[in-house]
Amino acid sequence: MTRNREWAHFAIVGALLALAAAACGAPGSSSPAADGAGPVDAATTVDASNSLALADTGCANLPVAGACMPDCATMTTDQCKASFCCTQLGKCAMDSGACVADSQSDCTASKNCATWGLCQLAGGSCIAAADADCASATACPSQGLCHAEGGKCVATAAGCAASTNCQQSGPCSKVGDLCGVASNADCAKSQACAQHGQCSLAGGNCAAMTTADCAGAKDCSTGGLCHTDGGSGQCFAVSNADCLASSACAALGHCSFFNLDGFASGGRCGALTDGDCANSLACKNEGACSASAKYHTCAKTPNGGGDTWSSAD
């Protein structure tokens, strides 16, 4: 199932921003957006190495230097120009103690313009004013956000279907303002389905939910990962037969099944005995004929690791 580890990171950063806002006397803060999560807003972090932007803001002595909104305290124009607000948001001028956008060229040069299409000056901020702004941003081909609406770039059906994310992991349908996975058909189009068996819609993501999902995947033919427990959303090997039928057995000597810690219902294929390695291409071509108990692969010396083959390709 698609991993969402970054959300834990966002939560931690959000907590740091709340602490920073209190230290700076700001009324509040919000979590920053990262690539793939939407355009960065005014409440965000500033480069910890930027001493000019941090000077006189009360933020430099926080436990995590730089975890402070650069427009949360009185700043000079030079400080705004040197801050994250300028490079990311195009807010390079100071007005009433806050960094604001007052130049079209600053909006055009900002990272939010290049990534999210927020390229046009409007009311002290940079916004997406036309579809052309979105079309020139990386979020259009990567995430399908190709239409300007409400000052930002939002998804279109055509943009989602043509996006890199659709090809890779299945968010091929317009779901609100973003692209998402709406059906098994979305998943079936993806590289994650072809490679890893993540061909079924589950909880808004693509996952390996059936044996058929796994059996048709490249990971099955190359690595013996031909079965699923239906709950983890991943494919596993369950017997030596899976491993013996895989190309990794012939190429790498990964002919034996072993359990994975934490996955009672499945495992992977590896080289557990010298016999696994003896007939492999790794042994014949590279002299990797000894099974490494530590790495479950074939090595030139017993328990070796650095001299092993690492792929069947």
Contacts in CASP RR format, 6 or more apart in sequence:
PFRMAT RR
TARGET T0000
AUTHOR 0000-0000-0000
METHOD contacts of the structure
MODEL  1
MTRNREWAHFAIVGALLALAAAACGAPGSSSPAADGAGPVDAATTVDASN
SLALADTGCANLPVAGACMPDCATMTTDQCKASFCCTQLGKCAMDSGACV
ADSQSDCTASKNCATWGLCQLAGGSCIAAADADCASATACPSQGLCHAEG
GKCVATAAGCAASTNCQQSGPCSKVGDLCGVASNADCAKSQACAQHGQCS
LAGGNCAAMTTADCAGAKDCSTGGLCHTDGGSGQCFAVSNADCLASSACA
ALGHCSFFNLDGFASGGRCGALTDGDCANSLACKNEGACSASAKYHTCAK
TPNGGGDTWSSAD
1 198 0 8 1.000
1 202 0 8 1.000
1 205 0 8 1.000
1 206 0 8 1.000
1 207 0 8 1.000
1 232 0 8 1.000
1 233 0 8 1.000
1 234 0 8 1.000
2 169 0 8 1.000
2 192 0 8 1.000
2 198 0 8 1.000
2 205 0 8 1.000
2 206 0 8 1.000
2 207 0 8 1.000
6 34 0 8 1.000
6 37 0 8 1.000
9 34 0 8 1.000
10 31 0 8 1.000
10 32 0 8 1.000
10 34 0 8 1.000
10 37 0 8 1.000
11 31 0 8 1.000
13 31 0 8 1.000
13 32 0 8 1.000
13 45 0 8 1.000
13 67 0 8 1.000
14 29 0 8 1.000
14 30 0 8 1.000
14 31 0 8 1.000
14 32 0 8 1.000
16 45 0 8 1.000
16 64 0 8 1.000
16 67 0 8 1.000
17 29 0 8 1.000
17 30 0 8 1.000
17 31 0 8 1.000
17 32 0 8 1.000
17 43 0 8 1.000
17 44 0 8 1.000
17 45 0 8 1.000
17 67 0 8 1.000
17 68 0 8 1.000
17 69 0 8 1.000
18 28 0 8 1.000
18 29 0 8 1.000
19 62 0 8 1.000
19 63 0 8 1.000
19 67 0 8 1.000
20 26 0 8 1.000
20 29 0 8 1.000
20 59 0 8 1.000
20 62 0 8 1.000
20 66 0 8 1.000
20 67 0 8 1.000
20 68 0 8 1.000
20 69 0 8 1.000
20 72 0 8 1.000
21 27 0 8 1.000
21 28 0 8 1.000
21 29 0 8 1.000
21 43 0 8 1.000
21 68 0 8 1.000
21 69 0 8 1.000
21 72 0 8 1.000
23 58 0 8 1.000
23 59 0 8 1.000
23 62 0 8 1.000
23 68 0 8 1.000
24 57 0 8 1.000
24 58 0 8 1.000
24 59 0 8 1.000
24 68 0 8 1.000
24 69 0 8 1.000
24 72 0 8 1.000
24 73 0 8 1.000
25 72 0 8 1.000
25 73 0 8 1.000
26 69 0 8 1.000
26 72 0 8 1.000
26 73 0 8 1.000
28 43 0 8 1.000
29 43 0 8 1.000
29 69 0 8 1.000
29 72 0 8 1.000
30 41 0 8 1.000
30 43 0 8 1.000
32 40 0 8 1.000
32 41 0 8 1.000
32 43 0 8 1.000
32 44 0 8 1.000
32 45 0 8 1.000
33 39 0 8 1.000
33 40 0 8 1.000
33 41 0 8 1.000
33 44 0 8 1.000
35 115 0 8 1.000
36 139 0 8 1.000
36 142 0 8 1.000
36 143 0 8 1.000
38 116 0 8 1.000
38 139 0 8 1.000
39 112 0 8 1.000
39 115 0 8 1.000
39 116 0 8 1.000
39 117 0 8 1.000
39 118 0 8 1.000
39 152 0 8 1.000
40 88 0 8 1.000
40 89 0 8 1.000
40 111 0 8 1.000
40 112 0 8 1.000
41 89 0 8 1.000
42 69 0 8 1.000
42 71 0 8 1.000
42 85 0 8 1.000
42 89 0 8 1.000
42 91 0 8 1.000
42 99 0 8 1.000
43 69 0 8 1.000
44 69 0 8 1.000
44 84 0 8 1.000
44 88 0 8 1.000
45 66 0 8 1.000
45 67 0 8 1.000
45 68 0 8 1.000
45 84 0 8 1.000
46 53 0 8 1.000
46 54 0 8 1.000
46 59 0 8 1.000
46 66 0 8 1.000
46 68 0 8 1.000
46 69 0 8 1.000
46 70 0 8 1.000
46 83 0 8 1.000
46 84 0 8 1.000
46 85 0 8 1.000
47 53 0 8 1.000
47 66 0 8 1.000
47 84 0 8 1.000
48 54 0 8 1.000
48 64 0 8 1.000
48 65 0 8 1.000
48 66 0 8 1.000
48 67 0 8 1.000
50 66 0 8 1.000
50 82 0 8 1.000
50 83 0 8 1.000
50 84 0 8 1.000
51 60 0 8 1.000
52 78 0 8 1.000
52 79 0 8 1.000
52 82 0 8 1.000
52 83 0 8 1.000
53 70 0 8 1.000
53 75 0 8 1.000
53 79 0 8 1.000
53 82 0 8 1.000
53 83 0 8 1.000
53 84 0 8 1.000
54 60 0 8 1.000
54 65 0 8 1.000
54 66 0 8 1.000
54 68 0 8 1.000
55 79 0 8 1.000
56 73 0 8 1.000
56 74 0 8 1.000
56 75 0 8 1.000
56 79 0 8 1.000
57 68 0 8 1.000
57 70 0 8 1.000
57 72 0 8 1.000
57 73 0 8 1.000
57 75 0 8 1.000
57 79 0 8 1.000
58 68 0 8 1.000
58 73 0 8 1.000
59 65 0 8 1.000
59 66 0 8 1.000
59 67 0 8 1.000
59 68 0 8 1.000
59 72 0 8 1.000
59 73 0 8 1.000
60 66 0 8 1.000
62 68 0 8 1.000
70 79 0 8 1.000
70 80 0 8 1.000
70 83 0 8 1.000
70 84 0 8 1.000
70 85 0 8 1.000
70 99 0 8 1.000
71 80 0 8 1.000
71 83 0 8 1.000
71 85 0 8 1.000
71 91 0 8 1.000
71 97 0 8 1.000
71 98 0 8 1.000
71 99 0 8 1.000
73 97 0 8 1.000
74 97 0 8 1.000
75 83 0 8 1.000
75 94 0 8 1.000
75 97 0 8 1.000
75 98 0 8 1.000
75 99 0 8 1.000
76 94 0 8 1.000
77 92 0 8 1.000
77 93 0 8 1.000
77 94 0 8 1.000
79 94 0 8 1.000
80 86 0 8 1.000
80 91 0 8 1.000
80 92 0 8 1.000
80 93 0 8 1.000
80 94 0 8 1.000
80 99 0 8 1.000
81 92 0 8 1.000
83 99 0 8 1.000
85 91 0 8 1.000
85 92 0 8 1.000
85 99 0 8 1.000
86 92 0 8 1.000
86 99 0 8 1.000
86 106 0 8 1.000
86 110 0 8 1.000
87 110 0 8 1.000
87 111 0 8 1.000
88 110 0 8 1.000
88 111 0 8 1.000
88 112 0 8 1.000
89 99 0 8 1.000
89 101 0 8 1.000
89 110 0 8 1.000
89 112 0 8 1.000
89 118 0 8 1.000
89 125 0 8 1.000
89 126 0 8 1.000
90 101 0 8 1.000
90 106 0 8 1.000
90 107 0 8 1.000
90 109 0 8 1.000
90 110 0 8 1.000
90 112 0 8 1.000
90 113 0 8 1.000
90 126 0 8 1.000
91 99 0 8 1.000
91 100 0 8 1.000
91 101 0 8 1.000
91 106 0 8 1.000
91 124 0 8 1.000
91 125 0 8 1.000
91 126 0 8 1.000
92 99 0 8 1.000
92 101 0 8 1.000
92 102 0 8 1.000
92 103 0 8 1.000
92 106 0 8 1.000
93 99 0 8 1.000
93 100 0 8 1.000
93 101 0 8 1.000
93 102 0 8 1.000
93 103 0 8 1.000
93 106 0 8 1.000
94 100 0 8 1.000
95 102 0 8 1.000
95 124 0 8 1.000
100 124 0 8 1.000
100 125 0 8 1.000
101 107 0 8 1.000
101 121 0 8 1.000
101 123 0 8 1.000
101 124 0 8 1.000
101 125 0 8 1.000
101 126 0 8 1.000
102 121 0 8 1.000
102 124 0 8 1.000
103 121 0 8 1.000
104 120 0 8 1.000
104 121 0 8 1.000
106 121 0 8 1.000
106 126 0 8 1.000
107 113 0 8 1.000
107 118 0 8 1.000
107 119 0 8 1.000
107 120 0 8 1.000
107 121 0 8 1.000
107 126 0 8 1.000
108 119 0 8 1.000
110 118 0 8 1.000
110 119 0 8 1.000
110 126 0 8 1.000
112 118 0 8 1.000
112 126 0 8 1.000
113 119 0 8 1.000
113 126 0 8 1.000
113 133 0 8 1.000
113 137 0 8 1.000
114 137 0 8 1.000
114 138 0 8 1.000
115 137 0 8 1.000
115 138 0 8 1.000
115 139 0 8 1.000
116 128 0 8 1.000
116 137 0 8 1.000
116 139 0 8 1.000
116 145 0 8 1.000
116 152 0 8 1.000
116 153 0 8 1.000
117 128 0 8 1.000
117 133 0 8 1.000
117 134 0 8 1.000
117 136 0 8 1.000
117 137 0 8 1.000
117 139 0 8 1.000
117 153 0 8 1.000
118 125 0 8 1.000
118 126 0 8 1.000
118 127 0 8 1.000
118 128 0 8 1.000
118 133 0 8 1.000
118 151 0 8 1.000
118 152 0 8 1.000
118 153 0 8 1.000
119 126 0 8 1.000
119 128 0 8 1.000
119 129 0 8 1.000
119 133 0 8 1.000
119 136 0 8 1.000
119 137 0 8 1.000
120 126 0 8 1.000
120 127 0 8 1.000
120 128 0 8 1.000
120 129 0 8 1.000
120 130 0 8 1.000
120 133 0 8 1.000
122 129 0 8 1.000
122 151 0 8 1.000
127 150 0 8 1.000
127 151 0 8 1.000
127 152 0 8 1.000
128 134 0 8 1.000
128 148 0 8 1.000
128 150 0 8 1.000
128 151 0 8 1.000
128 152 0 8 1.000
128 153 0 8 1.000
129 148 0 8 1.000
129 151 0 8 1.000
130 148 0 8 1.000
131 146 0 8 1.000
131 147 0 8 1.000
131 148 0 8 1.000
133 148 0 8 1.000
133 153 0 8 1.000
134 140 0 8 1.000
134 145 0 8 1.000
134 146 0 8 1.000
134 147 0 8 1.000
134 148 0 8 1.000
134 153 0 8 1.000
135 146 0 8 1.000
137 145 0 8 1.000
137 153 0 8 1.000
139 145 0 8 1.000
139 153 0 8 1.000
140 146 0 8 1.000
140 153 0 8 1.000
140 159 0 8 1.000
141 162 0 8 1.000
141 163 0 8 1.000
141 164 0 8 1.000
142 163 0 8 1.000
142 164 0 8 1.000
142 165 0 8 1.000
143 155 0 8 1.000
143 163 0 8 1.000
143 164 0 8 1.000
143 165 0 8 1.000
143 171 0 8 1.000
143 178 0 8 1.000
143 179 0 8 1.000
144 155 0 8 1.000
144 156 0 8 1.000
144 159 0 8 1.000
144 160 0 8 1.000
144 162 0 8 1.000
144 163 0 8 1.000
144 165 0 8 1.000
144 166 0 8 1.000
144 179 0 8 1.000
145 153 0 8 1.000
145 154 0 8 1.000
145 155 0 8 1.000
145 159 0 8 1.000
145 178 0 8 1.000
145 179 0 8 1.000
146 153 0 8 1.000
146 155 0 8 1.000
146 156 0 8 1.000
146 158 0 8 1.000
146 159 0 8 1.000
147 153 0 8 1.000
147 154 0 8 1.000
147 155 0 8 1.000
147 156 0 8 1.000
148 154 0 8 1.000
149 177 0 8 1.000
152 177 0 8 1.000
154 176 0 8 1.000
154 177 0 8 1.000
154 178 0 8 1.000
155 174 0 8 1.000
155 175 0 8 1.000
155 176 0 8 1.000
155 177 0 8 1.000
155 178 0 8 1.000
155 179 0 8 1.000
156 174 0 8 1.000
157 173 0 8 1.000
157 174 0 8 1.000
159 179 0 8 1.000
160 166 0 8 1.000
160 171 0 8 1.000
160 172 0 8 1.000
160 173 0 8 1.000
160 174 0 8 1.000
160 179 0 8 1.000
160 180 0 8 1.000
161 172 0 8 1.000
161 173 0 8 1.000
163 171 0 8 1.000
163 172 0 8 1.000
163 179 0 8 1.000
165 171 0 8 1.000
165 179 0 8 1.000
166 172 0 8 1.000
166 179 0 8 1.000
166 186 0 8 1.000
166 189 0 8 1.000
166 190 0 8 1.000
167 189 0 8 1.000
167 190 0 8 1.000
167 191 0 8 1.000
168 190 0 8 1.000
168 191 0 8 1.000
168 192 0 8 1.000
169 190 0 8 1.000
169 191 0 8 1.000
169 192 0 8 1.000
169 198 0 8 1.000
169 205 0 8 1.000
169 206 0 8 1.000
170 180 0 8 1.000
170 181 0 8 1.000
170 186 0 8 1.000
170 187 0 8 1.000
170 189 0 8 1.000
170 190 0 8 1.000
170 192 0 8 1.000
170 193 0 8 1.000
170 206 0 8 1.000
171 178 0 8 1.000
171 179 0 8 1.000
171 180 0 8 1.000
171 181 0 8 1.000
171 186 0 8 1.000
172 179 0 8 1.000
172 180 0 8 1.000
172 181 0 8 1.000
172 182 0 8 1.000
172 186 0 8 1.000
172 189 0 8 1.000
172 190 0 8 1.000
173 179 0 8 1.000
173 180 0 8 1.000
173 181 0 8 1.000
173 182 0 8 1.000
173 183 0 8 1.000
173 186 0 8 1.000
174 180 0 8 1.000
175 182 0 8 1.000
180 186 0 8 1.000
180 204 0 8 1.000
181 187 0 8 1.000
181 201 0 8 1.000
181 204 0 8 1.000
181 205 0 8 1.000
181 206 0 8 1.000
182 201 0 8 1.000
183 201 0 8 1.000
184 199 0 8 1.000
184 200 0 8 1.000
184 201 0 8 1.000
186 201 0 8 1.000
186 206 0 8 1.000
187 193 0 8 1.000
187 198 0 8 1.000
187 199 0 8 1.000
187 200 0 8 1.000
187 201 0 8 1.000
187 206 0 8 1.000
188 199 0 8 1.000
190 198 0 8 1.000
190 199 0 8 1.000
190 206 0 8 1.000
192 198 0 8 1.000
192 206 0 8 1.000
193 199 0 8 1.000
193 206 0 8 1.000
193 213 0 8 1.000
193 217 0 8 1.000
194 217 0 8 1.000
194 218 0 8 1.000
195 217 0 8 1.000
195 218 0 8 1.000
195 219 0 8 1.000
196 208 0 8 1.000
196 217 0 8 1.000
196 218 0 8 1.000
196 219 0 8 1.000
196 234 0 8 1.000
196 235 0 8 1.000
197 208 0 8 1.000
197 213 0 8 1.000
197 214 0 8 1.000
197 216 0 8 1.000
197 217 0 8 1.000
197 219 0 8 1.000
197 220 0 8 1.000
197 235 0 8 1.000
198 205 0 8 1.000
198 206 0 8 1.000
198 207 0 8 1.000
198 208 0 8 1.000
198 213 0 8 1.000
198 233 0 8 1.000
199 206 0 8 1.000
199 208 0 8 1.000
199 209 0 8 1.000
199 213 0 8 1.000
199 217 0 8 1.000
200 206 0 8 1.000
200 207 0 8 1.000
200 208 0 8 1.000
200 209 0 8 1.000
200 210 0 8 1.000
200 213 0 8 1.000
201 207 0 8 1.000
202 209 0 8 1.000
202 233 0 8 1.000
207 230 0 8 1.000
207 233 0 8 1.000
207 234 0 8 1.000
208 214 0 8 1.000
208 217 0 8 1.000
208 228 0 8 1.000
208 230 0 8 1.000
208 233 0 8 1.000
208 234 0 8 1.000
208 235 0 8 1.000
209 228 0 8 1.000
209 230 0 8 1.000
209 231 0 8 1.000
209 233 0 8 1.000
210 228 0 8 1.000
210 230 0 8 1.000
211 226 0 8 1.000
211 227 0 8 1.000
211 228 0 8 1.000
213 228 0 8 1.000
213 235 0 8 1.000
214 220 0 8 1.000
214 225 0 8 1.000
214 226 0 8 1.000
214 227 0 8 1.000
214 228 0 8 1.000
214 235 0 8 1.000
214 236 0 8 1.000
215 226 0 8 1.000
215 227 0 8 1.000
217 225 0 8 1.000
217 235 0 8 1.000
219 225 0 8 1.000
219 235 0 8 1.000
220 226 0 8 1.000
220 235 0 8 1.000
220 242 0 8 1.000
220 246 0 8 1.000
221 246 0 8 1.000
221 247 0 8 1.000
222 246 0 8 1.000
222 247 0 8 1.000
222 248 0 8 1.000
222 312 0 8 1.000
223 237 0 8 1.000
223 243 0 8 1.000
223 246 0 8 1.000
223 247 0 8 1.000
223 248 0 8 1.000
223 254 0 8 1.000
223 268 0 8 1.000
223 269 0 8 1.000
223 312 0 8 1.000
224 237 0 8 1.000
224 242 0 8 1.000
224 243 0 8 1.000
224 245 0 8 1.000
224 246 0 8 1.000
224 248 0 8 1.000
224 269 0 8 1.000
225 235 0 8 1.000
225 236 0 8 1.000
225 237 0 8 1.000
225 242 0 8 1.000
225 268 0 8 1.000
225 269 0 8 1.000
226 235 0 8 1.000
226 237 0 8 1.000
226 238 0 8 1.000
226 242 0 8 1.000
227 235 0 8 1.000
227 236 0 8 1.000
227 237 0 8 1.000
227 238 0 8 1.000
227 242 0 8 1.000
227 266 0 8 1.000
228 234 0 8 1.000
228 235 0 8 1.000
228 236 0 8 1.000
229 236 0 8 1.000
229 263 0 8 1.000
229 265 0 8 1.000
229 266 0 8 1.000
232 263 0 8 1.000
232 265 0 8 1.000
236 260 0 8 1.000
236 263 0 8 1.000
236 265 0 8 1.000
236 266 0 8 1.000
236 267 0 8 1.000
236 268 0 8 1.000
237 243 0 8 1.000
237 257 0 8 1.000
237 266 0 8 1.000
237 267 0 8 1.000
237 268 0 8 1.000
237 269 0 8 1.000
238 257 0 8 1.000
238 265 0 8 1.000
238 266 0 8 1.000
238 267 0 8 1.000
239 257 0 8 1.000
240 255 0 8 1.000
240 256 0 8 1.000
240 257 0 8 1.000
242 257 0 8 1.000
242 269 0 8 1.000
243 249 0 8 1.000
243 254 0 8 1.000
243 255 0 8 1.000
243 256 0 8 1.000
243 257 0 8 1.000
243 269 0 8 1.000
243 270 0 8 1.000
244 255 0 8 1.000
246 254 0 8 1.000
246 269 0 8 1.000
246 312 0 8 1.000
247 312 0 8 1.000
248 254 0 8 1.000
248 269 0 8 1.000
248 270 0 8 1.000
248 312 0 8 1.000
249 255 0 8 1.000
249 269 0 8 1.000
249 276 0 8 1.000
249 280 0 8 1.000
250 279 0 8 1.000
250 280 0 8 1.000
250 281 0 8 1.000
251 280 0 8 1.000
251 281 0 8 1.000
251 282 0 8 1.000
251 309 0 8 1.000
251 312 0 8 1.000
252 270 0 8 1.000
252 271 0 8 1.000
252 280 0 8 1.000
252 281 0 8 1.000
252 282 0 8 1.000
252 297 0 8 1.000
252 298 0 8 1.000
252 309 0 8 1.000
252 311 0 8 1.000
252 312 0 8 1.000
253 270 0 8 1.000
253 271 0 8 1.000
253 276 0 8 1.000
253 277 0 8 1.000
253 279 0 8 1.000
253 280 0 8 1.000
253 282 0 8 1.000
253 283 0 8 1.000
253 297 0 8 1.000
253 298 0 8 1.000
254 269 0 8 1.000
254 270 0 8 1.000
254 271 0 8 1.000
254 276 0 8 1.000
254 296 0 8 1.000
254 297 0 8 1.000
255 269 0 8 1.000
255 270 0 8 1.000
255 271 0 8 1.000
255 276 0 8 1.000
255 280 0 8 1.000
256 269 0 8 1.000
256 270 0 8 1.000
256 271 0 8 1.000
256 272 0 8 1.000
256 273 0 8 1.000
256 276 0 8 1.000
257 267 0 8 1.000
257 268 0 8 1.000
257 269 0 8 1.000
257 270 0 8 1.000
258 267 0 8 1.000
258 268 0 8 1.000
258 269 0 8 1.000
258 270 0 8 1.000
258 272 0 8 1.000
258 296 0 8 1.000
259 266 0 8 1.000
259 267 0 8 1.000
260 266 0 8 1.000
260 267 0 8 1.000
260 268 0 8 1.000
268 296 0 8 1.000
270 276 0 8 1.000
270 296 0 8 1.000
270 297 0 8 1.000
271 277 0 8 1.000
271 280 0 8 1.000
271 291 0 8 1.000
271 292 0 8 1.000
271 296 0 8 1.000
271 297 0 8 1.000
271 298 0 8 1.000
272 291 0 8 1.000
272 293 0 8 1.000
272 296 0 8 1.000
273 291 0 8 1.000
274 289 0 8 1.000
274 290 0 8 1.000
274 291 0 8 1.000
275 291 0 8 1.000
276 291 0 8 1.000
276 298 0 8 1.000
277 283 0 8 1.000
277 288 0 8 1.000
277 289 0 8 1.000
277 290 0 8 1.000
277 291 0 8 1.000
277 298 0 8 1.000
278 289 0 8 1.000
280 288 0 8 1.000
280 298 0 8 1.000
282 288 0 8 1.000
282 289 0 8 1.000
282 298 0 8 1.000
282 308 0 8 1.000
282 309 0 8 1.000
283 289 0 8 1.000
283 298 0 8 1.000
286 300 0 8 1.000
286 309 0 8 1.000
287 300 0 8 1.000
288 297 0 8 1.000
288 298 0 8 1.000
288 299 0 8 1.000
288 300 0 8 1.000
288 307 0 8 1.000
288 308 0 8 1.000
288 309 0 8 1.000
289 298 0 8 1.000
289 300 0 8 1.000
290 298 0 8 1.000
290 299 0 8 1.000
290 300 0 8 1.000
290 301 0 8 1.000
290 302 0 8 1.000
290 303 0 8 1.000
290 304 0 8 1.000
291 297 0 8 1.000
291 298 0 8 1.000
291 299 0 8 1.000
291 302 0 8 1.000
292 298 0 8 1.000
292 299 0 8 1.000
292 302 0 8 1.000
292 303 0 8 1.000
292 304 0 8 1.000
292 305 0 8 1.000
292 308 0 8 1.000
293 303 0 8 1.000
294 303 0 8 1.000
294 304 0 8 1.000
294 305 0 8 1.000
295 304 0 8 1.000
295 305 0 8 1.000
295 308 0 8 1.000
297 305 0 8 1.000
297 308 0 8 1.000
297 309 0 8 1.000
297 310 0 8 1.000
298 308 0 8 1.000
298 309 0 8 1.000
299 305 0 8 1.000
299 306 0 8 1.000
299 307 0 8 1.000
299 308 0 8 1.000
300 307 0 8 1.000
300 308 0 8 1.000
301 307 0 8 1.000
END
